[in-house]
Every structure is written in C-alpha cells, then in structure tokens.
Amino acid sequence: MARSVWDSTVGKKTVMAVSGLIMLLYLVVHMTGNLKIFFGPGDFNHYAHWLRTLGEPFMHYEWTLWVVRVVLVVAVVAHAVSAYQLSRRDIKARPHKYVHKKARTSYATRTMRWGGIILGLFIVWHILDLTTGHVHTGGFESGKPYQNVVDTFSTSYGNVIYIVAMLALGLHIRHGFWSAAQTLGVGSRARDRALKTAANVLALLLTAGFIAVPVGVMTGVVS
C-alpha cells in the first residue's frame, strides 16, 4: 500500500507537502534562534550550547539535536527525491515545449526547480562552514558560533552566497506553502486569499529575518 501511494503522483505531491512543512517549521525556529545574535556573543553562544543539552537528563548530550538532524535529513531527501521524480514525470508527459512562449506562471513557480538546486548546494556549504568548519575561513572555533558567524559574514563571498540562497528560499516558500495547502486539501475559494497572504508574509519574514544577520555583521551592528 505504501509503495502504491509513493508511486502515484498524488502520493509524491503529499510527501513533498508534508516534508516541506516540516522544513518550514524548522526554518521558523532556526530564524528565531539566529536573531539572538543581536543580543551579543554571550546570549548567542549560550543558546547554541542549550540546543545541545536540550532534553537532559533524559536525553544525553546532543541526542535531541541529532534527532532533529535525522528528521531534517529525511525530510530534505524525501522532498528532493519526490520533486525530481515529479519533474521527470512531467517532462515525459510533455516531451515537447508549449507553443506559447510567453510565461503564464509566476516567477516563483518558474524558478522552483533552480531554487531547489541552489538551496541544496547552500545547505551543503552552510554545514561545512558553520557546523563542521571544513570550509570556514578565519579559524573555526568549536563551541563559539557567534565568532564563527561573524567570520563568515566578514567575507564578501560569504555574504553573497548566503543572501542569494535566502532570496531563493523566499521564492521557494512563497510558492511551496501555497502548493502544499492545495495538495493537502486546505485550499478553497474562501481561503485562497488568506493562504496567499500567509505565503507572502511567511516568505517575507523568513527572508528578512535570515538576511538580517549578514546585514548586521556588514553594518557593524554585530561584531
């Protein structure tokens, strides 16, 4: 039964919707935590340490964090695989381009695929930069995320990579939230306007919230 659901177009869209909402919830929490950087290194580093001790003493050090990481990895993989397979299915169903060359969809819709690729590459860079430190410049300091964030956004390429990815994220959320609502049967004529407004507000707040950090470093508010 599970295989039948997965093989169907509706099943893949449902997997995309649910995994997307899981990641959206994480992004809201993650952005809120990131904004603690404006309260100084003490608060931000303490918050990062608290994440690793969450659930103690029932959970050992970093166990809760690893549970969150595993859930996120599963969500990202499920989202990417279902998106790729739906894309291939769409191409097979429409092997020839449409006669009309004028785009009939929103910019966010047309860039969903490229946006997904950009975000996928960004996630890899972001982890290697601020979690493992493999591509971090300026000397990665374990247990000092505040200093590491300042190092990253003190470089021009770090700012460009991050801001471009966050703009792509905003477009992705704007269309993805709306699509998820339709897939899960939440959308209706009475709710369409409210859902579109919610999608726009979420995309704007998350984009602005994430970009506020590198802007804070560039302007010297965070140093």
Secondary structure, 3 states (H helix, E strand, C coil): CHHHHHHCHHHHHHHHHHHHHHHHHHHHHHHHHHHHHHHCHHHHHHHHHHHHHCCCCCCCCCHHHHHHHHHHHHHHHHHHHHHHHHHHHHHHHCCCCCCCCCCCCCHHHHCHHHHHHHHHHHHHHHHHHHCCCCCCCCCCCCCCHHHHHHHHCCCHHHHHHHHHHHHHHHHHHHHHHHHHHHHCCCCCCCCHHHHHHHHHHHHHHHHHHHHHHHHHHHCCCCC
